[in-house]
Amino acid sequence: MVPGGLMKAVIRPGGGDATPSDGDQIIYHCTVRTLDGVVVQSTRSEFGGKGTPIRQVLGKSKMILGLLEGIPTMLKGEVAVLKMKPELHYGEDDCPVSVSDSFPKDAELNFEIELIEFSKIKARTIVGYLYTELALYKPNFNVLTEDLGILKKVINEAQSWENPRELYEVKARVSAKSGDGQSLKLATNSEPIMFTFGKSEVPKGLEMGIGSMSRGEKAVIYVTSQYLSQSPLIPSVEGFEEVHFEVELIHFIQVRDVLGDGRLIKRRIKDGKGEFPMDCPLQDSRLRVHYKGMLINEEKTVFYDTRVDNNGQPLEFSSGEGLVPEGFEMCVRLMLPEEISLVTCPPDYAYDKFTRPANVPEGAHVQWEIELLGFEMEKDWTGMNFRAIMDDVEKTKGTGNRLFKEGKYALAKTKYEKVLREFNHVNPQDDEEGKEFANTRNLLNLNVAACYLKMGDCRKSIETCNKVLDANPVHVKALYRRGMAYMEVGDFDEARADFNKMMTIDKSSEANAKAALLKLKQTQQEAEKKARKQFKGLFDKKPGEISEAGLDDKVNEPRINDAQEPLISSQEKEVEDEDAPPAPAPARMGSFSRLWAGGVNLFKSLGVNRCSIL
């Protein structure tokens, strides 16, 4: 944790010397205040709460990091204040607990906790059958549901930590007994069962239990009636209050729905070395793979094989640079060294947006059999001097600029943003380095803004330009780019203000600013003209009459003919290098956005500022 990220002040001491640990049920009141004392959330009725304390299982329930670390230091009956920085509460990246948008999750907060009770969870009596004190403080017991509907007792520990998940193909030995000890006959007749996880092919509670297991693990899974759904494994579950499944997880094959819509499927057919996902090339890396590409037809036609068509040499490429089809790279990033996987890919993630081999027809679905031979991670900046870091930055920025020119704006943005994230750990040592560092950071932010414009996210582009202007309010290139973004979303007054400010700051930018203002005038006139046509007659009717806006205009009519667009600069580039002038206009905004913006300006000119269109 960050030093000082979590601090504790004891308000009222507790009793005894025992503290909660993982697997304990904890009951506590919680009141959250700002550092100024304003209550923002509470379980107590005197502070607007319901008066009901929180009841959770430590280590099992979803909790913020500060409580997971702080509550185990408390005694029963203790009242303490846990002061947390944002990354220790709801400002944490990938925080498992959500809060409302109005919650100040980016602020440092005080959590006043009263630990009312904590205890080891014990199983309950179920229809006359009493567990002999299945106390879950024993290390070989796990609670899988907070209502104790599914418990797991580990017999043999696992060989790894990866668990099955949806679509994985699972092989396991399973036997079953009823809660009173009677053996149950399963449809598999003592043979190992094979099932696809998430397809309801085994009872729900058994599947949830197997989902907590890893290869080689042996366990007894206790499942109560509410989790005993019918399945081919047990055709009838009526009359059972509880079933004990003895399970040995023999093996599972990793199958991943990479896009989440069933179109890009990765199926592992040979395990690799290491642990998933820690040993996968998730970050940008230099990769070496053998692969065989096949069409999805009856013949499984092979259109490329590195072992045949590449003189037996593997393919080497750097990830994150658009050098292979997108679906190919997405799946390789999820592989372990020496793993072999079969990837089924739709055309839009295969060769429809990439250089297509001659023998691959347009719109073809393909399969790749990929073997990841190995990979090398990019250089870590730790221990590098400033000059070496900036040389590395130039290479990455150059790659981003190439991707931008190729129209791969999302990949280019990722490259620029990666450098910006790493910049948080770079410390210039003198004024000259500080100036170079600040200038490079500004240029990278402006390149990110250019990517957002090309991707059609003008508001994000404006926010990114603001990062530059917050540090340097007279940055001409940032004003220009923000003005262009404002123009695209129809905020004409803001765009005009930025272009005019450019000329007052730097006379050499006057030509570009005037050209931009001319384009702004044409854009605004065209938007207002469309708005007048669209809303013609809207205000001409008497009270009570209905006016219909004209809808006969072509929605996709261009705002301005490309041949008539004013030139900003014949030498201008769209992404920023050190000596490059400001960028020209990005991709246009949608017709409806321009129409709405023009309509707003028209209403203002008519003095109808409060008009509502229903």
Sequence and secondary structure as in RCSB ss.txt:
>XXXX:A:sequence
MVPGGLMKAVIRPGGGDATPSDGDQIIYHCTVRTLDGVVVQSTRSEFGGKGTPIRQVLGKSKMILGLLEGIPTML
KGEVAVLKMKPELHYGEDDCPVSVSDSFPKDAELNFEIELIEFSKIKARTIVGYLYTELALYKPNFNVLTEDLGI
LKKVINEAQSWENPRELYEVKARVSAKSGDGQSLKLATNSEPIMFTFGKSEVPKGLEMGIGSMSRGEKAVIYVTS
QYLSQSPLIPSVEGFEEVHFEVELIHFIQVRDVLGDGRLIKRRIKDGKGEFPMDCPLQDSRLRVHYKGMLINEEK
TVFYDTRVDNNGQPLEFSSGEGLVPEGFEMCVRLMLPEEISLVTCPPDYAYDKFTRPANVPEGAHVQWEIELLGF
EMEKDWTGMNFRAIMDDVEKTKGTGNRLFKEGKYALAKTKYEKVLREFNHVNPQDDEEGKEFANTRNLLNLNVAA
CYLKMGDCRKSIETCNKVLDANPVHVKALYRRGMAYMEVGDFDEARADFNKMMTIDKSSEANAKAALLKLKQTQQ
EAEKKARKQFKGLFDKKPGEISEAGLDDKVNEPRINDAQEPLISSQEKEVEDEDAPPAPAPARMGSFSRLWAGGV
NLFKSLGVNRCSIL
>XXXX:A:secstr
  TTSEEEEEEE  BSS    TTEEEEEEEEEEETT  EEEESSGGGTS S  EEEETTTS   HHHHHHGGG  
BT EEEEEE GGGTTTSTT SS   TTS TTS EEEEEEEEEEEE    EETTEE S   TTSTTEEESSTTSSE
EEEEEE  SSS    TT EEEEEEEEEETTS EE  TTTTS EEEETTSS S HHHHHHHTT  TT EEEEEEEG
GG    SSSS  TT SEEEEEEEEEEEE EEESSSSSSSEEEEEE  SS TTTTS  SSEEEEEEEEEEESSTT 
 EEEEHHHHTTT  EEEETTSS S HHHHHHHTT  TT EEEEEE GGGTTTTS   TTS TT  EEEEEEEEEE
EE    TT  HHHHHHHHHHHHHHHHHHHHTT HHHHHHHHHHHHHHGGG    SHHHHHHHHHHHHHHHHHHHH
HHHHTT HHHHHHHHHHHHHH TT HHHHHHHHHHHHHHT HHHHHHHHHHHHHH GGGHHHHHHHHHHHHHHHH
HHHHHHHHHTTTTTSS TT        S TT  SS GGGS  S TT  SS  TT       S   HHHHHHHHHH
HHHHHTT TT    
